[in-house]
Every structure is written in structure tokens, then in C-alpha cells.
Amino acid sequence: MRVTGTAQREAWLTHTSPPVEQVRPDLWSVPVPIPDSPLRYTLTHEYRFHGLADRVRMLLAHHERRCDEVIAILARLGPATVWRVTQEMSWSRGWSAATGFMRRAAIAEAGAHLRHLADAGASP
């Protein structure tokens, strides 16, 4: 749905259920109920799983832990590049084992957390 103009956007926001949250000027968040079912899912991070709602809660908790880790790294190092923060983060197989695509994915993950924290106005 494309919403243009302040009046139209306000009208849409007040008549939308569930509530819509503006994350930043170009990004909106709509909470969506996640059904729990006996289906088996393969989304990310290495293994298949049951229980989508539980997996989403786990990923949200993982995101919060990663943000806390990045804040702690920046508090310790001061201003740092994405590369440096990535090297300091904990990785399941260790940073030295991350090569090729996995290393680029790690850098992208660190960059995403840094961007999220900057957008949220977080500081070490």
C-alpha cells in the first residue's frame, strides 16, 4: 500500500490494526501475529526447526544480545570501523574460521547492527 501526504498517512495510521510504527522516515513496521504450527521451517542459521513463534523470539533475543555486544565493543574501542567491530564480535566458529562468503556475511551482520544502533540513537 502506498500512502502519500501527511493527512492520508495519519488517516491510515489511525485506522490500521494492528498499529503501525514509523521506524524512520522511509521505514514502517507492522506487527504481524505469527501462527505456531507443526510445520517444519528452514529460514536461516544452520538448522531446520519447529515453532515459528519461538524461533522469532529467539532471533529477537539474539538481535538484542548482538546489539549489546556491539555497544560493549564500541565502549571498549571507541570509534571503530565495521571491519574492526566485526573482528571483535563473537562468532560460532571464530573469526579466523570465517572466510569467503561467511566473512562477508559477518561484516554485513555487524554493519546492520551498527546501522540499527545508529538509527536508534544508541551510544556506548
C-alpha positions as CSV (number, residue, x, y, z in Angstrom):
1,M,0.0,0.0,0.0
2,R,1.4,3.4,-0.9
3,V,0.4,6.2,1.3
4,T,1.2,9.8,0.2
5,G,0.8,13.0,2.1
6,T,0.6,13.7,5.8
7,A,-3.2,13.7,6.1
8,Q,-3.6,10.4,4.2
9,R,-0.8,8.8,6.2
10,E,-2.3,9.9,9.5
11,A,-5.7,8.6,8.5
12,W,-4.2,5.3,7.5
13,L,-2.2,5.0,10.7
14,T,-5.2,5.7,13.0
15,H,-7.5,3.2,11.1
16,T,-5.0,0.4,10.8
17,S,-5.0,-2.6,13.1
18,P,-2.5,-3.8,14.2
19,P,-0.9,-0.5,15.0
20,V,1.8,0.7,12.5
21,E,5.0,2.2,13.9
22,Q,7.3,4.5,11.9
23,V,10.8,3.3,12.5
24,R,12.4,6.0,10.4
25,P,11.2,8.3,7.6
26,D,11.4,5.6,5.0
27,L,10.6,2.5,7.1
28,W,7.4,1.4,8.7
29,S,6.8,-1.6,11.0
30,V,3.6,-3.6,11.2
31,P,3.3,-6.2,13.9
32,V,2.1,-9.5,12.5
33,P,0.8,-12.3,14.6
34,I,2.9,-15.4,13.9
35,P,0.9,-18.7,14.0
36,D,2.5,-21.6,15.7
37,S,2.0,-24.8,13.8
38,P,3.5,-28.3,13.5
39,L,5.2,-27.2,10.2
40,R,9.0,-27.5,9.9
41,Y,10.8,-24.4,8.9
42,T,14.1,-23.7,7.2
43,L,14.7,-20.0,7.4
44,T,18.2,-19.2,8.5
45,H,21.1,-20.0,10.8
46,E,22.0,-23.6,10.1
47,Y,19.2,-25.9,11.0
48,R,15.5,-26.7,10.5
49,F,13.2,-26.0,13.3
50,H,9.6,-26.3,14.6
51,G,7.7,-23.5,16.3
52,L,8.0,-20.3,14.2
53,A,6.8,-18.0,17.1
54,D,9.6,-19.4,19.4
55,R,12.2,-19.0,16.6
56,V,11.2,-15.4,16.1
57,R,11.5,-14.8,19.9
58,M,14.9,-16.4,19.8
59,L,16.0,-14.2,16.8
60,L,14.8,-11.1,18.6
61,A,16.7,-12.1,21.7
62,H,19.8,-12.8,19.5
63,H,19.5,-9.4,18.0
64,E,19.3,-7.7,21.4
65,R,22.4,-9.7,22.6
66,R,24.3,-8.7,19.4
67,C,23.4,-5.0,19.9
68,D,24.6,-5.2,23.5
69,E,27.8,-6.8,22.3
70,V,28.4,-4.2,19.7
71,I,27.8,-1.4,22.2
72,A,30.3,-3.0,24.6
73,I,32.9,-3.3,21.8
74,L,32.5,0.3,20.9
75,A,32.7,1.3,24.6
76,R,36.0,-0.5,24.8
77,L,37.5,0.5,21.5
78,G,36.0,3.9,20.9
79,P,35.3,4.9,17.3
80,A,35.9,1.8,15.1
81,T,35.4,0.6,11.5
82,V,32.8,-2.1,10.7
83,W,35.8,-4.4,10.0
84,R,37.2,-3.8,13.4
85,V,33.9,-4.3,15.2
86,T,33.3,-7.5,13.2
87,Q,36.7,-8.9,14.2
88,E,35.8,-8.3,17.9
89,M,32.4,-9.9,17.8
90,S,31.9,-13.5,18.9
91,W,31.3,-16.0,16.0
92,S,30.1,-19.6,16.3
93,R,33.3,-20.9,14.6
94,G,35.6,-18.0,15.5
95,W,36.6,-15.0,13.3
96,S,39.7,-16.8,11.9
97,A,37.5,-19.6,10.5
98,A,35.2,-17.2,8.7
99,T,36.4,-16.9,5.1
100,G,34.9,-16.0,1.8
101,F,31.1,-15.6,1.9
102,M,30.9,-16.3,5.6
103,R,33.3,-13.4,6.3
104,R,31.3,-11.1,4.0
105,A,28.1,-12.2,5.8
106,A,29.7,-11.5,9.2
107,I,30.7,-8.0,8.1
108,A,27.2,-7.4,6.7
109,E,25.7,-8.5,10.0
110,A,27.9,-6.3,12.1
111,G,27.2,-3.4,9.7
112,A,23.4,-4.0,10.1
113,H,23.7,-3.9,13.9
114,L,25.8,-0.7,13.8
115,R,23.3,0.9,11.4
116,H,20.4,-0.2,13.7
117,L,22.1,1.2,16.7
118,A,22.9,4.5,15.0
119,D,19.3,4.9,13.7
120,A,18.1,4.2,17.3
121,G,20.5,6.9,18.6
122,A,22.3,4.4,20.8
123,S,25.7,5.1,22.1
124,P,28.3,3.2,24.1
